[in-house]
Amino acid sequence: MTPEDMDLLAALGRARAGLKIDVDKTYVVESRLAPLARREGFDSIEALIATLRAKREERLIWAIVEALTFNDTSFFRDRDIFAHLRDTVLPDLSKARLDQPIRVWSAACSTGQEVYSLAMAAGESRDVEPGARFEFFGSDLSERCLEKAQSGLYTQFEVQRGLPIKQLVKHFNNTDDTWEISPRIRQSVRWKRINLLSDLSSLGTFDVILLRHVLDGLEPSLHGRIIESLVARLAEDGVLVLGPDDQLTGAAATLLQAGDPPGVFVRGPAAREAAA
């Protein structure tokens, strides 16, 4: 791949999805585009890019952008975060909502492990009010990731990454080297393809929004815009959960750190005034 190819791909990723692509890391981009080139019937990545330049076909553009996204995830990633959600956040919301559902959105869910983890944690929380109802939503830019998430099928390697044996035995069925999450958990989650740069106003309000380990892969200039868009979808007493190392440059006025563990935020005064 030439420097001009890298510049083109970086510009497409930035314009369509806000992706931060290091043009010096050609090997990273090649590793993500090689499977796409094979699926699309091209002999090489160079042939894929040549067709992109010649035709500018929307379907191919989006397939490339989706392939360039970083989709690493695992079950119960950062266990202290999930323990806090299970033992404090979800019980508090269950007491506040009573006859209303608690709406939880994993805003960049990748292949679904995060939102499934939270669904399992909610069902096992000892302090959630009896009869509490949860509505879980998972969204991602990648159609292929969403298809895998919706299937609820995971490899031995994937379930070994963070999933305790107790939950594995309780919530999964094993067939050869594939683990299938129980229909009860799988059917509790609804899925939708969403670009976080798009208008999110039609999604309604959520009590918990997760955007974890995502900001680092996006252009820093867009962090504030994305966080503000999510905060606008957050209930007055809702919780936004980011990665423990995510920085809130440009959005600090709208959020307050909710103590330990790091990465859990509530709406601050500026956000409350904007929503009033």
C-alpha positions as CSV (number, residue, x, y, z in Angstrom):
1,M,0.0,0.0,0.0
2,T,1.2,3.5,-0.9
3,P,1.2,6.5,1.4
4,E,-1.5,7.9,-0.9
5,D,-3.6,4.8,-0.2
6,M,-3.2,5.2,3.5
7,D,-4.2,8.9,3.3
8,L,-7.3,8.0,1.4
9,L,-8.3,5.3,3.9
10,A,-7.6,7.6,6.8
11,A,-9.7,10.3,5.3
12,L,-12.6,8.0,4.6
13,G,-12.5,6.5,8.1
14,R,-12.4,10.0,9.7
15,A,-15.2,11.4,7.5
16,R,-17.6,8.5,7.8
17,A,-17.1,7.3,11.3
18,G,-14.6,9.6,13.1
19,L,-12.0,6.9,13.1
20,K,-8.4,7.7,14.1
21,I,-6.1,5.9,11.7
22,D,-2.3,6.1,12.0
23,V,-1.1,6.4,8.4
24,D,2.3,5.1,9.5
25,K,0.9,1.7,10.7
26,T,0.3,0.2,7.3
27,Y,0.5,-3.3,8.7
28,V,-2.5,-2.7,11.0
29,V,-4.6,-1.5,8.1
30,E,-3.5,-4.3,5.9
31,S,-4.4,-6.9,8.6
32,R,-7.9,-5.5,8.7
33,L,-8.5,-5.1,5.0
34,A,-7.1,-8.5,3.9
35,P,-10.1,-10.5,5.1
36,L,-12.4,-8.0,3.4
37,A,-10.5,-8.2,0.1
38,R,-10.9,-12.0,0.1
39,R,-14.6,-11.8,0.9
40,E,-15.2,-9.3,-1.9
41,G,-13.3,-11.5,-4.4
42,F,-10.2,-9.3,-4.9
43,D,-6.8,-10.8,-5.5
44,S,-5.1,-8.2,-3.2
45,I,-5.7,-5.2,-1.0
46,E,-4.3,-3.0,-3.8
47,A,-7.0,-4.3,-6.2
48,L,-9.6,-3.5,-3.5
49,I,-8.4,0.1,-3.2
50,A,-8.1,0.5,-7.0
51,T,-11.8,-0.4,-7.3
52,L,-12.6,2.0,-4.5
53,R,-10.9,4.8,-6.3
54,A,-12.5,4.0,-9.6
55,K,-16.1,3.4,-8.5
56,R,-16.6,5.1,-5.1
57,E,-19.4,2.7,-4.5
58,E,-21.1,3.4,-1.2
59,R,-21.5,-0.3,-0.2
60,L,-17.7,-0.8,-0.7
61,I,-16.8,2.4,1.1
62,W,-18.8,1.4,4.2
63,A,-17.5,-2.2,4.1
64,I,-13.9,-0.7,4.2
65,V,-14.8,1.7,7.0
66,E,-16.3,-1.0,9.0
67,A,-13.3,-3.2,8.5
68,L,-11.0,-0.4,9.8
69,T,-12.9,-0.2,13.1
70,F,-11.2,-1.6,16.2
71,N,-13.5,-4.3,17.7
72,D,-11.6,-5.9,20.5
73,T,-13.8,-6.8,23.5
74,S,-14.3,-9.5,26.1
75,F,-16.7,-10.7,28.7
76,F,-16.7,-8.7,32.0
77,R,-13.9,-6.5,30.8
78,D,-12.7,-4.5,33.8
79,R,-14.5,-6.6,36.4
80,D,-14.7,-3.9,39.0
81,I,-16.9,-1.8,36.7
82,F,-19.3,-4.7,36.3
83,A,-19.3,-5.4,40.0
84,H,-20.2,-1.7,40.6
85,L,-23.0,-1.8,38.1
86,R,-24.4,-5.0,39.5
87,D,-24.1,-4.1,43.2
88,T,-24.8,-0.3,43.1
89,V,-26.0,1.3,39.9
90,L,-28.6,-1.3,38.8
91,P,-30.1,-1.8,42.3
92,D,-30.4,2.0,42.8
93,L,-32.1,2.4,39.4
94,S,-34.4,-0.5,40.2
95,K,-35.6,1.3,43.3
96,A,-36.0,4.6,41.4
97,R,-37.9,3.1,38.4
98,L,-40.4,0.8,40.1
99,D,-43.0,0.3,37.3
100,Q,-40.7,1.5,34.5
101,P,-38.1,-0.5,32.6
102,I,-34.4,0.2,33.1
103,R,-33.0,0.9,29.7
104,V,-29.3,0.0,29.1
105,W,-27.4,0.7,25.9
106,S,-24.0,-0.6,24.9
107,A,-23.2,2.1,22.3
108,A,-20.3,0.4,20.6
109,C,-21.0,-3.2,21.5
110,S,-18.7,-4.9,19.0
111,T,-19.5,-8.7,19.1
112,G,-21.8,-8.4,22.1
113,Q,-19.8,-9.6,25.1
114,E,-20.2,-6.4,27.0
115,V,-24.0,-6.1,26.9
116,Y,-24.4,-9.9,27.5
117,S,-22.1,-9.5,30.5
118,L,-24.4,-6.8,31.9
119,A,-27.5,-8.8,31.2
120,M,-26.0,-11.7,33.2
121,A,-24.9,-9.4,36.0
122,A,-28.4,-7.8,36.3
123,G,-30.0,-11.2,36.6
124,E,-27.6,-12.3,39.3
125,S,-27.7,-9.1,41.4
126,R,-29.0,-9.7,44.9
127,D,-30.0,-6.1,45.5
128,V,-32.1,-5.4,42.4
129,E,-35.7,-5.0,43.3
130,P,-37.9,-8.0,42.6
131,G,-39.9,-7.5,39.5
132,A,-37.4,-5.0,38.0
133,R,-37.5,-4.9,34.2
134,F,-34.5,-4.4,32.0
135,E,-34.3,-3.5,28.4
136,F,-30.9,-4.1,26.9
137,F,-29.7,-2.6,23.6
138,G,-26.5,-3.1,21.7
139,S,-25.4,-1.1,18.7
140,D,-22.3,-0.9,16.5
141,L,-21.1,0.4,13.2
142,S,-20.2,-3.0,12.0
143,E,-22.9,-5.2,10.5
144,R,-20.7,-8.3,10.8
145,C,-20.1,-7.6,14.5
146,L,-23.8,-7.2,15.1
147,E,-24.6,-10.5,13.2
148,K,-22.2,-12.3,15.5
149,A,-23.5,-10.6,18.6
150,Q,-27.1,-11.5,17.7
151,S,-26.2,-15.1,17.1
152,G,-24.8,-15.5,20.6
153,L,-22.2,-17.9,19.4
154,Y,-18.6,-17.7,20.8
155,T,-15.4,-19.7,20.5
156,Q,-13.6,-21.4,23.3
157,F,-11.0,-18.6,23.2
158,E,-13.7,-15.9,23.4
159,V,-15.5,-17.4,26.4
160,Q,-12.1,-17.9,28.2
161,R,-11.5,-14.1,28.0
162,G,-13.0,-12.8,31.2
163,L,-16.0,-15.2,31.6
164,P,-16.0,-17.0,35.0
165,I,-16.6,-20.7,34.8
166,K,-19.7,-20.3,37.0
167,Q,-21.4,-18.0,34.4
168,L,-20.2,-20.1,31.5
169,V,-21.8,-23.2,32.9
170,K,-25.0,-21.4,33.9
171,H,-25.6,-19.3,30.8
172,F,-24.0,-21.2,27.9
173,N,-24.5,-24.5,26.0
174,N,-21.5,-26.1,24.4
175,T,-21.4,-27.8,21.0
176,D,-18.0,-29.0,20.0
177,D,-15.8,-25.8,20.1
178,T,-18.7,-23.4,20.1
179,W,-20.5,-21.9,23.1
180,E,-24.0,-20.6,22.7
181,I,-25.5,-18.2,25.1
182,S,-28.9,-19.1,26.6
183,P,-32.0,-18.0,24.6
184,R,-33.2,-16.1,27.7
185,I,-30.1,-13.9,27.7
186,R,-29.8,-13.6,23.9
187,Q,-33.5,-12.6,23.5
188,S,-33.2,-9.9,26.2
189,V,-31.0,-7.8,23.9
190,R,-32.1,-5.8,20.9
191,W,-29.6,-4.8,18.2
192,K,-29.2,-2.0,15.8
193,R,-26.5,-0.6,13.5
194,I,-25.7,3.0,14.7
195,N,-23.1,5.5,13.6
196,L,-22.3,7.6,16.7
197,L,-21.7,10.6,14.4
198,S,-25.3,10.5,13.3
199,D,-28.4,12.1,14.9
200,L,-29.2,10.0,18.0
201,S,-32.4,11.9,19.0
202,S,-34.8,9.2,17.9
203,L,-33.3,6.6,20.3
204,G,-35.0,7.9,23.4
205,T,-33.6,8.0,26.9
206,F,-31.4,5.5,28.6
207,D,-30.6,4.9,32.3
208,V,-27.1,3.4,31.6
209,I,-25.0,4.0,28.5
210,L,-21.7,2.3,28.0
211,L,-19.0,3.5,25.6
212,R,-16.0,1.7,26.9
213,H,-12.5,1.6,25.3
214,V,-13.8,3.3,22.2
215,L,-12.7,7.0,22.4
216,D,-9.1,6.1,21.9
217,G,-9.9,4.8,18.4
218,L,-11.7,8.0,17.4
219,E,-10.4,11.4,16.4
220,P,-9.8,13.4,19.5
221,S,-11.5,16.4,18.0
222,L,-14.8,14.4,18.0
223,H,-14.7,13.2,21.6
224,G,-16.6,16.1,23.0
225,R,-19.3,16.0,20.3
226,I,-19.9,12.2,20.8
227,I,-20.0,12.5,24.6
228,E,-22.4,15.4,24.5
229,S,-24.6,13.5,22.1
230,L,-24.7,10.5,24.5
231,V,-25.3,12.7,27.5
232,A,-28.3,14.1,25.7
233,R,-29.8,10.6,25.6
234,L,-29.0,10.0,29.3
235,A,-31.8,10.1,32.0
236,E,-31.5,12.7,34.6
237,D,-30.2,10.2,37.2
238,G,-28.5,8.0,34.6
239,V,-25.0,6.7,34.4
240,L,-22.4,6.9,31.5
241,V,-19.7,4.3,31.7
242,L,-16.5,4.9,29.8
243,G,-13.2,3.0,29.8
244,P,-11.1,3.7,33.0
245,D,-8.5,5.5,31.0
246,D,-10.7,7.5,28.7
247,Q,-10.2,11.2,28.7
248,L,-13.1,13.7,28.6
249,T,-11.4,16.6,26.9
250,G,-14.1,19.1,25.9
251,A,-16.8,17.4,27.8
252,A,-15.7,17.7,31.4
253,A,-18.4,20.4,32.1
254,T,-21.2,18.0,31.4
255,L,-20.1,15.0,33.6
256,L,-19.0,14.3,37.1
257,Q,-16.9,11.3,38.2
258,A,-19.1,9.1,40.4
259,G,-16.3,8.0,42.7
260,D,-14.7,4.6,42.3
261,P,-14.1,2.7,40.0
262,P,-12.9,5.1,37.4
263,G,-14.9,5.5,34.3
264,V,-18.4,5.9,35.8
265,F,-20.0,9.3,35.3
266,V,-23.2,11.0,36.2
267,R,-24.6,14.1,34.6
268,G,-23.2,17.4,35.9
269,P,-24.9,20.8,36.3
270,A,-24.2,21.9,32.7
271,A,-25.9,18.8,31.3
272,R,-28.9,19.2,33.6
273,E,-29.4,22.8,32.6
274,A,-29.1,21.9,28.9
275,A,-31.8,19.2,29.3
276,A,-34.1,21.5,31.3
